[in-house]
Amino acid sequence: MTVQTIDTDPACPPAALAAIRRGGIPFSDPTPASRRLVVQECRFGDIPRETWDALVDRAPAATPFSRWAFHRAWWDGYGGSAHDQTLVVTEAGAIAPDDLPVAIVPLMHRHEVEPTDAANRSTLRHGHDHTLTPVAPTAKAVFFGASYHADYATILAAPSDLPDVARATVDHLAGHAQPGHPHPAPWDVVDLRRLRCADPAVDELEAAFEGSASRHGWDVIREREDVSPVVTLQAGVDFDGYLDTLGKKTRHEIRRKIRRAEARGDVVLAESDDPLRDLDAFIDLHQRRWGEAGLFPSTPGGDASRVFLRRLFETFGPHGAIRLTFLSVAGRRVAAGIHFDDGRSMYYYNAGVDPDAKDLSPGIVMTARYIEAAIALGRRRLDFLRGDEPYKYEWGAVDEPIHRLLVRRTDG
């Protein structure tokens, strides 16, 4: 067994740990002294939404990316790129049909790289490829479900259940890797991405895999996959007070660009009252910004992305966590954004801008309006999500590491 450490990784910021603890579930709940868990593979579509989301509410590191609605939209849009391997964990002998499972572990399997990934817009987007342990493209891999388009993933379970659930999950996956298992294609790697640095599931999964590594001939590697820059908003601080926390040159430039846009007319960031009606307008702005590199070209992959996006708004519903907003200057739409809001944090998921409005700095002005909105709503975090694009740090964002847990078979 070899373990790659992450000693050079920036420490998980205290704000990240506090944000996860803020869910109100302590990490130190006592674990039952003796229990036996049963793991069963189940199709995602067979799990009731109420059951799934009840377990999301127990998981301290869960985000809107863990919700049933996000996974439903992903399988509807991109399900052809992976095979469902969702695990349901129950207490041995539990028979009450209305009892919640102990946990759900959203998994899927596929080859590490499929030949059609790029065309189908199902490439696993992550940070700097050269820093990650390489895996053969043809390797049969187990991933977290929907992790190709979700920025975060986790196990859906209460903290007190995580140690037992992690061990039961590892035992189940170990069975899949053994000769003679009925599955026709045992995995070559378990490649779990999108694990937040403060997520207690990371440590429990790593410990469970390491505990079985020598017996099964595995290498267990934990490494940083990416970072998520996050702006922390202090209670009682208005937008001008927030800007005062930034460097002098940065806040001067932001204020100058906001004034320049305001000189052209009213600057309004407005939430769409009918996102399904307005999605085409968002897609148009997105494609005008990104072109063929965007999510929505006139290809089968672009069609899949359109299905995914539409299903997100359909499944979350009008009162769900997803929002579509448009930035208008003098009545002209110059930018659009999609974000999630879970009542504590705002997650800046995707955007598009009109390249012909470059002189109005629509990206900067829209981000400023987002931060104003977050402050007004009492949110304490604006999460820019994965990727270290320079513009995020102009707003005072601090990196929160995102971890990858890779398990490789060494027995051929």
C-alpha positions in Angstrom: 0.0 0.0 0.0 1.2 3.5 -0.8 -0.4 6.7 0.4 0.2 10.0 -1.1 -0.1 12.7 1.5 -1.4 16.3 1.0 1.1 18.0 3.4 1.6 20.8 0.9 -2.1 21.4 0.6 -3.4 24.7 2.2 -5.1 24.0 5.4 -8.8 23.7 5.4 -9.9 27.2 6.4 -11.8 27.5 9.8 -14.6 29.1 7.9 -15.1 25.9 5.8 -15.4 23.8 8.9 -17.7 26.3 10.6 -19.9 26.3 7.5 -20.4 22.6 7.6 -21.0 22.6 11.4 -23.5 25.3 11.0 -25.9 22.7 9.7 -26.6 22.0 13.4 -25.4 18.3 13.5 -22.4 17.7 15.8 -19.6 15.4 14.6 -19.2 13.7 17.9 -22.5 11.9 18.2 -22.0 8.5 19.9 -21.8 5.5 17.5 -23.8 2.4 18.5 -21.5 -0.1 20.0 -22.5 -3.0 17.9 -24.4 -3.1 14.7 -24.4 -4.9 11.3 -25.2 -3.0 8.2 -26.5 -4.3 4.9 -25.5 -2.7 1.6 -27.7 -3.1 -1.4 -27.3 -1.7 -4.9 -30.4 0.1 -6.0 -31.4 2.1 -9.1 -31.5 5.9 -8.4 -35.1 6.0 -9.8 -36.3 3.5 -7.3 -35.5 5.7 -4.3 -38.3 8.1 -3.2 -37.4 11.7 -3.3 -38.5 12.1 0.3 -36.2 9.4 1.5 -33.2 10.7 -0.4 -33.6 14.3 0.8 -34.3 13.3 4.4 -30.8 11.8 4.4 -29.4 14.9 2.7 -30.7 16.8 5.7 -28.7 14.6 8.0 -25.4 14.9 6.1 -23.3 17.8 7.5 -21.4 18.4 4.2 -24.4 18.1 1.9 -25.1 21.0 -0.5 -27.7 21.5 -3.2 -25.5 19.2 -5.4 -26.5 16.3 -3.1 -30.2 16.9 -3.5 -32.5 14.4 -5.3 -33.4 17.1 -7.8 -29.8 17.6 -8.9 -29.2 13.9 -9.4 -32.5 13.4 -11.2 -31.6 16.1 -13.6 -28.1 14.7 -14.1 -29.4 11.1 -14.9 -32.0 12.6 -17.3 -29.4 14.6 -19.1 -26.2 12.6 -19.0 -27.3 9.1 -17.9 -26.0 7.5 -21.1 -22.5 8.2 -20.0 -22.5 6.1 -16.9 -24.0 3.1 -15.1 -26.0 3.5 -11.9 -24.5 2.0 -8.8 -26.3 3.7 -6.0 -25.9 2.0 -2.7 -28.6 1.9 0.1 -27.3 1.0 3.5 -29.7 -0.4 6.1 -29.6 -2.0 9.6 -29.5 -5.7 9.4 -33.0 -7.0 10.3 -34.7 -3.7 9.8 -38.2 -4.5 8.5 -40.3 -1.4 9.1 -41.1 -0.1 5.6 -41.3 3.5 6.6 -37.9 3.5 8.4 -35.2 5.6 6.7 -32.1 3.8 5.5 -29.0 4.5 7.5 -27.3 6.0 4.4 -27.3 6.4 0.7 -24.0 6.3 -1.1 -24.6 7.8 -4.6 -22.2 6.0 -6.9 -21.9 5.2 -10.6 -19.4 3.3 -12.7 -17.9 3.8 -16.2 -14.5 3.9 -17.9 -12.3 6.7 -16.6 -12.5 8.3 -20.0 -15.1 7.4 -22.6 -14.3 8.1 -26.3 -17.5 10.2 -26.6 -16.9 12.3 -23.4 -15.8 15.5 -25.1 -18.6 15.5 -27.8 -21.2 14.6 -25.2 -20.2 17.3 -22.7 -19.5 14.7 -20.1 -15.8 15.2 -19.5 -14.8 15.2 -15.9 -13.8 18.8 -15.4 -11.3 19.4 -12.7 -8.2 21.5 -11.8 -4.7 21.0 -12.9 -4.4 17.6 -14.5 -0.6 17.4 -14.1 -0.9 17.4 -10.3 -3.2 14.4 -10.1 -2.3 10.8 -10.0 -2.9 9.5 -13.5 -5.3 6.7 -14.3 -5.5 4.8 -17.6 -8.4 6.1 -19.7 -9.6 2.5 -20.1 -9.7 1.8 -16.4 -13.1 0.7 -15.1 -13.9 3.3 -12.4 -16.4 3.9 -9.6 -17.3 7.6 -9.1 -19.7 9.5 -7.0 -23.0 9.8 -8.9 -23.4 13.0 -11.0 -19.9 14.1 -10.1 -19.1 15.0 -13.7 -21.3 18.1 -13.3 -21.6 18.5 -9.5 -19.0 20.6 -7.7 -19.4 18.7 -4.4 -20.2 15.2 -3.4 -20.6 13.3 -0.1 -22.2 10.3 1.6 -25.8 10.9 2.7 -25.7 9.9 6.4 -25.6 11.4 9.8 -22.1 12.0 11.2 -22.5 9.3 13.9 -23.2 6.7 11.2 -20.3 7.6 8.9 -17.6 5.2 10.3 -19.9 2.2 10.0 -21.3 3.3 6.6 -17.8 3.8 5.2 -16.6 0.4 6.4 -19.7 -1.3 5.0 -19.3 0.5 1.6 -15.7 -0.5 1.4 -16.5 -4.1 2.2 -19.2 -4.0 -0.6 -16.8 -2.6 -3.1 -14.1 -5.1 -2.1 -16.5 -7.9 -3.1 -16.9 -6.3 -6.6 -13.1 -6.5 -7.1 -12.8 -10.2 -6.3 -12.5 -12.9 -9.0 -15.8 -14.7 -9.6 -18.0 -11.8 -8.6 -21.1 -11.9 -10.8 -20.5 -8.3 -12.1 -19.0 -8.7 -15.6 -16.5 -5.9 -15.1 -14.9 -5.5 -11.6 -13.5 -2.1 -11.0 -9.9 -1.1 -11.6 -10.1 2.1 -9.5 -12.5 3.8 -7.1 -12.1 7.5 -8.0 -14.1 9.6 -5.5 -13.9 13.3 -6.4 -15.5 16.5 -5.1 -14.9 15.9 -1.4 -14.9 19.1 0.6 -11.9 19.6 2.9 -14.1 19.8 6.0 -16.3 16.9 5.1 -16.1 14.2 7.9 -16.9 11.5 5.2 -13.4 12.0 3.7 -11.5 10.8 6.7 -13.9 7.9 7.4 -13.7 6.7 3.8 -9.9 7.0 3.8 -9.6 5.1 7.0 -12.0 2.4 5.8 -10.1 1.9 2.5 -6.7 1.9 4.3 -8.0 -0.7 6.8 -8.7 -3.1 3.9 -5.8 -2.1 1.6 -3.2 -4.7 2.7 -5.8 -7.5 2.6 -7.0 -6.7 -0.9 -3.8 -5.4 -2.5 -4.9 -1.8 -2.9 -3.1 1.5 -3.1 -5.0 4.3 -1.4 -4.2 7.9 -2.4 -5.6 11.1 -1.0 -4.8 14.2 -2.9 -6.1 17.7 -3.7 -8.2 17.6 -6.8 -9.0 21.3 -6.9 -9.9 24.4 -4.9 -13.1 26.3 -4.4 -12.5 30.0 -3.7 -15.1 31.3 -1.2 -15.9 34.8 0.0 -16.9 35.0 3.7 -19.3 37.8 4.4 -19.2 39.2 7.9 -22.4 39.8 9.8 -23.5 43.4 10.0 -21.3 44.6 7.1 -23.0 46.3 4.1 -21.6 46.2 0.6 -19.4 49.3 1.1 -18.0 47.8 4.3 -17.3 44.6 2.5 -15.5 46.4 -0.3 -13.4 48.2 2.4 -12.0 44.7 3.3 -10.4 44.4 -0.2 -7.1 46.0 -1.4 -7.2 49.7 -2.2 -6.6 49.2 -5.9 -9.1 46.4 -6.2 -12.0 48.2 -4.5 -11.2 51.4 -6.5 -11.5 49.4 -9.8 -14.7 47.7 -8.7 -16.3 51.0 -7.7 -15.1 52.7 -10.9 -16.6 50.0 -13.1 -19.9 50.0 -11.2 -20.1 53.8 -11.6 -19.4 53.5 -15.3 -22.2 51.0 -15.8 -24.6 53.1 -13.7 -23.8 56.1 -15.8 -25.4 54.3 -18.8 -28.7 53.7 -16.9 -30.3 51.6 -14.2 -28.3 48.6 -13.3 -30.5 45.8 -12.1 -29.9 42.1 -11.1 -33.3 40.5 -11.3 -34.3 37.0 -10.6 -36.4 35.4 -13.3 -40.0 34.7 -12.4 -40.2 32.0 -15.0 -36.8 30.3 -15.5 -38.1 27.7 -17.9 -39.4 30.5 -20.2 -36.0 32.4 -19.9 -33.6 29.5 -20.3 -33.1 30.1 -24.0 -32.0 33.7 -23.2 -29.5 32.3 -20.6 -28.2 29.7 -23.1 -27.8 32.4 -25.8 -25.7 34.6 -23.4 -23.7 31.6 -22.3 -22.9 30.6 -25.9 -22.1 34.1 -26.9 -19.5 34.1 -24.2 -18.0 30.6 -24.6 -18.8 29.6 -28.2 -17.9 26.0 -29.0 -16.2 25.7 -25.6 -19.6 26.2 -23.9 -22.1 23.6 -22.8 -24.7 24.2 -25.4 -23.4 23.9 -29.0 -25.7 22.4 -31.7 -24.5 18.9 -31.0 -25.8 15.8 -29.2 -23.7 16.9 -26.2 -25.3 20.4 -26.3 -28.7 18.7 -26.4 -27.9 16.7 -23.3 -26.8 19.9 -21.5 -30.0 21.6 -22.4 -32.0 18.6 -21.0 -29.9 18.7 -17.8 -30.4 22.5 -17.4 -34.1 22.4 -18.0 -34.5 19.4 -15.7 -32.7 21.2 -12.9 -35.3 23.9 -12.9 -38.1 21.5 -13.3 -37.0 19.1 -10.5 -36.0 21.8 -8.0 -39.2 23.6 -8.7 -40.2 27.3 -8.3 -39.4 27.3 -4.6 -36.2 25.2 -4.8 -32.6 26.1 -4.3 -31.7 27.0 -7.9 -32.1 30.5 -9.3 -31.8 32.2 -12.7 -30.9 35.9 -12.7 -30.3 38.5 -15.4 -28.2 41.7 -15.2 -29.7 44.6 -17.1 -28.1 48.0 -17.8 -30.6 50.6 -19.1 -33.1 47.8 -19.8 -30.6 45.7 -21.8 -29.7 42.2 -20.7 -25.9 42.0 -20.6 -25.3 39.0 -18.4 -27.0 36.1 -16.8 -26.2 33.8 -13.9 -27.3 30.5 -12.3 -26.7 30.0 -8.7 -27.9 27.8 -5.8 -29.0 29.1 -2.4 -29.4 26.8 0.5 -30.3 29.5 3.1 -26.7 29.7 4.4 -24.5 30.0 1.2 -24.9 31.1 -2.3 -23.1 29.0 -4.9 -22.2 30.7 -8.2 -22.7 27.9 -10.7 -22.7 29.2 -14.2 -22.9 32.4 -16.2 -23.0 34.0 -19.6 -22.3 37.6 -20.8 -22.9 39.6 -23.9 -19.4 40.1 -25.5 -20.7 43.3 -27.1 -21.2 44.8 -23.7 -17.6 44.4 -22.7 -17.2 48.2 -22.0 -19.8 47.8 -19.2 -17.7 45.1 -17.3 -20.8 42.9 -17.0 -19.0 40.1 -15.2 -17.7 42.4 -12.4 -20.9 44.3 -12.1 -23.0 41.1 -11.9 -20.7 39.7 -9.2 -21.0 42.9 -7.2 -24.8 42.7 -7.4 -24.6 39.0 -6.3 -22.6 40.0 -3.3 -25.0 42.8 -2.5 -27.9 40.3 -2.7 -26.1 37.8 -0.5 -25.6 40.4 2.2 -29.2 41.5 2.0 -30.4 37.9 2.4 -28.1 37.4 5.4 -25.9 34.8 3.7 -22.5 34.4 5.1 -20.8 32.8 2.1 -20.5 33.3 -1.7 -19.0 30.1 -3.0 -17.4 30.5 -6.4 -17.2 26.7 -6.7 -14.3 24.7 -8.2 -11.6 26.4 -10.2 -8.8 29.0 -9.4 -9.7 31.6 -12.0 -8.0 34.8 -11.1 -11.2 37.0 -11.0 -12.4 35.1 -7.9 -9.6 36.3 -5.8 -10.2 39.9 -6.7 -13.3 39.6 -4.4 -11.3 38.4 -1.4 -12.1 34.7 -1.9 -10.1 32.1 0.1 -9.3 28.7 -1.2 -11.1 25.7 0.3 -9.3 22.5 -0.9 -11.4 19.8 -2.7 -10.0 16.3 -2.2 -9.9 13.2 -4.3 -9.7 9.7 -2.8 -8.3 7.2 -5.3 -8.1 3.5 -4.7 -6.2 1.3 -7.2 -6.0 -2.5 -7.4 -2.5 -3.8 -7.6 -3.3 -7.5 -8.1 -4.0 -7.2 -11.8 
